[in-house]
Amino acid sequence: MWKFQTGVTLRAKDVYDVVNGTCVKPEPGIPMTHVSTCDCAEEIWKKLLTVFERRSELSVHLLQQNLQFLQGECMS
């Protein structure tokens, strides 16, 4: 009974393929590379703000890379 209920829940959340191994977990996106060493949600939020809120050439480049990454995921 628990197996059936858990399967229904996982399918409803659209993660069953990841759990049963038929879909490989995607590599972390570009924002994850910036926050992978953070210890708490507040630290993650502050780090993302410092990276993506600036309007420097670096942040524009990072956003363009992220866009290309996301477009590549949508195409595959």
Number of C-alpha atoms within 10 A of each C-alpha: 6 7 8 9 10 12 16 13 13 16 13 10 9 11 14 17 13 13 14 11 9 9 11 10 11 8 7 9 12 15 16 13 9 13 17 10 10 14 9 9 10 10 13 17 12 12 16 15 11 10 17 15 11 11 9 11 9 12 15 15 11 16 16 12 14 15 13 12 13 13 11 10 10 8 6 5
